């Protein structure tokens, strides 16, 4: 099966696209200036061929920029 491109999607719609394609989804949140719940990256590149139930890890914005002291 082909991995959909969900980068730039919202978490709910991106998760639905991946699950509808027969894939498993997990998320990790990071500080980002992007809107909360925006998908920033996916662990398997779009359009790659994978086995059913393959896990795709989504990197998602928590909407809070990281500040360094």
C-alpha positions in Angstrom: 0.0 0.0 0.0 1.0 3.6 -0.6 1.7 6.0 2.3 -0.4 9.2 1.9 1.2 12.6 2.3 -0.2 14.1 5.5 2.4 16.8 6.2 0.6 20.1 6.7 -2.7 18.4 7.5 -4.4 18.7 10.9 -4.0 15.8 13.2 -7.5 14.5 12.9 -7.7 14.5 9.1 -4.1 13.2 8.7 -4.8 10.4 11.1 -8.0 9.5 9.3 -6.1 9.4 5.9 -3.5 7.1 7.3 -5.9 4.8 9.1 -8.2 4.7 6.0 -5.1 3.5 4.1 -4.8 0.6 6.5 -1.8 2.0 8.5 -1.3 2.4 12.3 -0.6 5.9 13.6 1.2 7.3 16.7 2.1 10.9 17.5 4.9 12.9 19.1 4.3 16.6 19.9 7.1 19.2 19.6 7.3 22.9 20.3 6.6 24.8 17.1 5.4 28.2 15.8 3.0 26.2 13.5 -0.6 26.0 14.6 -1.5 23.5 17.3 -2.1 20.0 15.9 -0.5 20.7 12.5 1.4 17.7 11.2 5.0 18.7 10.7 6.6 15.4 9.6 5.9 11.8 9.1 8.3 8.9 9.8 7.6 7.2 6.4 8.0 9.4 3.4 4.8 10.0 1.3 4.2 7.6 -1.6 6.4 4.8 -0.1 5.1 1.3 -0.5 4.6 -0.5 2.9 2.9 -3.5 4.3 -0.6 -3.1 5.9 -0.7 -2.1 9.5 2.7 -0.4 9.3 3.2 2.2 12.0 3.6 5.8 10.9 4.9 8.2 13.5 3.6 11.8 13.1 5.5 14.8 14.4 2.8 17.3 15.5 3.0 20.9 16.6 1.9 21.7 20.1 1.5 25.3 19.1 4.1 26.6 21.6 7.4 27.9 20.3 10.5 26.7 22.1 12.4 29.3 24.0 16.1 29.0 24.9 17.5 30.7 28.0 
